[in-house]
Amino acid sequence: PTFSSSLHKGGAHQKCGHLGEKATNRWAQDCGIVINLNIIKTVIAQCPVCQHTHTGKLPGQIWQTDYIGPLPAYRVCRYVCTAADTIWTLNSSSM
C-alpha cells in the first residue's frame, strides 16, 4: 500500500491528531517517515473529520465551545462552559 493510504486507512493520520499539513509533516519526520507534502495535503483533503472541523484564519473568527459537568457537589459551580479560539494552538478556557 502507498503511504497515503496507510497514513489515512491505517489510522496514523488519526493517531497524530488530525494535524494540519506542516504539523503532520513534522510528526511523520519525528517518526522517521519521509513523505511528500502533496500526499499529506491529499490525505487531509479526503479526511471527513478534517473537513468537518473548521479553524479560523484570524483570531476570534471561529470558536469551539463545550460544557464540563456535573462537577463534584462541594464545588460552587456545577457546570462550566469552556470556549476556545481555533486559531491558537494553546487555547485557554473561561467560565
C-alpha positions in Angstrom: 0.0 0.0 0.0 1.0 3.6 -0.6 2.0 5.7 2.4 -1.1 8.0 1.9 -3.4 5.0 2.2 -1.6 3.7 5.2 -1.5 7.2 6.7 -5.3 7.5 6.4 -6.7 4.0 6.5 -4.2 2.7 9.0 -5.2 5.3 11.5 -1.8 7.1 11.5 -3.5 10.4 10.5 -6.0 10.0 13.3 -3.2 8.9 15.7 -1.3 12.1 15.1 -4.4 14.1 16.0 -5.7 15.3 12.6 -2.9 17.9 12.4 -2.5 20.4 9.6 -0.1 19.9 6.7 3.0 21.3 8.4 2.4 19.6 11.7 1.6 16.3 10.1 4.8 16.5 8.1 6.7 17.3 11.3 5.0 14.3 13.0 5.9 12.0 10.2 9.6 13.2 10.2 9.7 12.6 14.0 8.5 9.0 13.3 11.3 8.6 10.8 8.9 8.8 7.8 9.8 10.8 4.7 6.6 11.9 2.9 5.8 14.4 0.2 3.7 17.4 1.3 1.3 16.8 -1.6 0.4 13.4 -0.2 -0.3 14.9 3.2 -2.5 17.6 1.5 -4.4 14.8 -0.3 -4.9 12.8 2.9 -6.2 15.8 4.8 -8.5 16.8 1.9 -10.0 13.3 2.0 -10.3 13.0 5.7 -14.0 13.5 6.8 -13.0 14.7 10.3 -10.6 17.3 9.0 -13.3 18.5 6.5 -15.9 18.8 9.3 -13.6 20.7 11.7 -13.0 24.3 10.7 -10.3 26.6 12.0 -10.2 30.3 11.7 -7.7 32.3 9.7 -7.9 35.2 12.1 -8.2 35.5 15.8 -11.8 35.4 17.0 -13.2 34.1 13.7 -14.3 30.5 14.8 -14.8 29.4 18.4 -15.5 26.0 19.8 -17.5 25.7 23.0 -18.2 22.8 25.3 -19.7 22.2 28.8 -18.0 20.3 31.6 -20.0 18.8 34.4 -21.6 18.0 36.6 -18.7 18.8 38.9 -18.5 17.5 42.5 -21.3 18.7 44.8 -18.9 20.7 47.0 -17.9 23.0 44.1 -19.7 26.3 43.7 -20.2 25.8 40.0 -21.8 22.5 38.9 -21.2 23.1 35.2 -18.5 25.1 33.4 -18.8 26.4 29.8 -15.4 26.4 28.0 -14.6 28.3 24.9 -11.5 28.1 22.6 -10.5 30.2 19.7 -9.5 27.7 16.9 -6.6 29.9 15.6 -4.5 29.4 18.7 -2.6 26.2 19.4 -2.6 26.8 23.1 -6.2 27.5 23.9 -7.5 29.0 27.2 -10.8 28.3 28.9 -13.2 30.7 30.5 -16.2 30.3 32.8 
